[in-house]
């Protein structure tokens, strides 16, 4: 862990692309992180980082140190079975092409679904954190706004539409055509 997997010709020749330099800086600062530079089918390099939740905030602060103009693009909540995940995409060093594309992957166990809030570092992250809270049940610790973003206020607590386990949408909600999130006694509206 912490080693950077090099995949491009420039890495083998010792030059090092911008992505490889960013990956190396992250791997040196966070030796417990899994850091890889992957090249997609169009030849675009991306830095993939898997970080533990205890180091997540520090990594995001470090990214801002690497580039004060770092752009947070999107955050995506995930259900991985035993864990919940949150994948963030950022772009840095975009003043000259190509920019460095970063994917930051942080997980938490389902029995302790908490990840630190980073909206004070990247304010736009809050809307994606709010989505993660309501769709899979991740609690972003210290988030300044935990209101629902998409689900109506009367949607049942403890049910998360994108969960793949018993906390996901129950079958009786799916079959209730009259009111999709009202659970009726006896199971649905049939």
N, C-alpha and C positions, 0 to 999 in steps of 0.2 A: 504494500500500500504506500501511497505517497510518491511512488515512482511515476514518471510521466512516460506513457507509451507514445513513442514517436512513430509516425506513419508516413511522413512525406520524404521525398528525396532530399530536400534542403536540410532536414534534420540529420540524415545519414551523412551528408557532406559537412556537417558542423556549422552551417550558417544559422539556422534557426529562424523560423517564420515568426511573425508577431504573435500568432496563436501559441506557438511553442514556448516563446518567451513568457507569455502570460501564464501558461500552464506550469512552467518551471517555477515562477515566482509564487504561485499558489501552493504548489507541492512543497516548496521549501518552508513557507510560512505555516502551512497546515500539514505536517507530515502524516497525520492520521487520515487525511482525505484520500479518496481514490480520484486520481486525475488522469484524464486521457485526452489526447488530441485525435479526433476522428475526422476522416475526410469523407464527405458524402459523394454520391454518384455524379455530381456536377463539379467535383474537385474543390468544394468549399470546405475549409477546415472549421471545426467547432471544438471548443474546449468543454469537456464534460467533467463535472465535479460532483462526487457523492460525498456529502459532509454530514457529520453527526449533528443532531439538533443543538447540542451544547456549544458547538463552534459556528453555527449558522450565522448569528448576528455579527460575530467578529469577521467572518468571511465577507459578508456584505459590506461592512465598513472598509475592509481591505480593498475590495473592488473599487470603492469610491476613492481610496488613496491612489490606486493604480491609474484611475482616470476620474477626475472630478466631474466630468461631463457624462459619466456612465449613464446609459439609457436602459431603464427597466421596461421590457416589452410586455411580458405576460407572465402570469402564474397559473398553473394548472394543478388542481387537486386530483389525487389518485387513490384508489383502493387496491392494495397489493395483497389482499388476503389477510395475513396476520398483522400487517402494518398499513398505515395511511401515509401517503406521500404528497409532497408539494414540489413541483418542478417549476423553476423560474428561468426565463430566458432574458438575458441582458446583452447589450451590444456596447463595446468599449473601443476606444481608439479609432473612431470612425472619421476623424479629421482627414485621413488619407486612406484610400481604398487599398485593400479590403479591410473592413472593420473586423474586430475580434468578436465572434459570437460565443457567448458563454451559456451553458445550461447547468444550473445548480439544482441538485436533487437532495432533498432532506426528507427523512422518514421519522415516524413516531409510532409506538405500539398502540394498538386499538384500545388497550386497557388504560392508557395514559395519553390520549390524543392531543398533546400540546406541542406547539412549535412557537418559538419566539416571534413576536411581531417585528417587522422591519420597516414599517411605514414612516418612522422618523428618519430613516436613512434614504428610502425611496418612497416618497409620499403616494405615488400612483399604485404601489403594491397593495394598499388598503382595500381597494375594490376587489382585487383577486383573493385576498385573505377573507373578506366577507363572503365571497362566493364559496370558498373552501369550507368555511364554518357551516353554512347552511346546506351544502350539497353532500359533504362526507362527514361532517362533525369534527373537524380539526378545530381546536381552540387556539387562536393566536394570542398568546399571553401578552397582556398590556396593550392590545389594539385599542385605539381611542374611539372606535365606532364599531359596535358588534351587531348593529341592526341588520335585519335581513335585506338582501339585495334584490332577489328575484321572487322568492316565495311569499305568498300573502301572509299577513299577520296571524290568520286563523289556521294556518297549516299546523298539524300536530307536532308538538315538541318531540325530539328523540327519533324522528324519522328523517332519513337523509336520502334524497332521491338517487344519488350516484353510488350509494353503498351497495356492495355485493353480498352482504350478510343479512342477518335478521334485523338489522337497523335500517335496511333499505325499504323501499315502498312495498308494503304487504299486498298480497294478491287481492284481498278484498277491496283495497283502494283502487286497484286497476280495473276491477269489474264493476265499480259503482259509477255508471255513466251519468247519473243525475248530478252528482257533485263529486268530482274526482278525488278529493282528499278528505271526504267525510266517511268515517268508518261507521257502518250501521251494524247493529246487533244482528247476528245471524249471517253475517258475511256478504255484504254487497247489496245490490238493488234488484237482484233477480226475483 
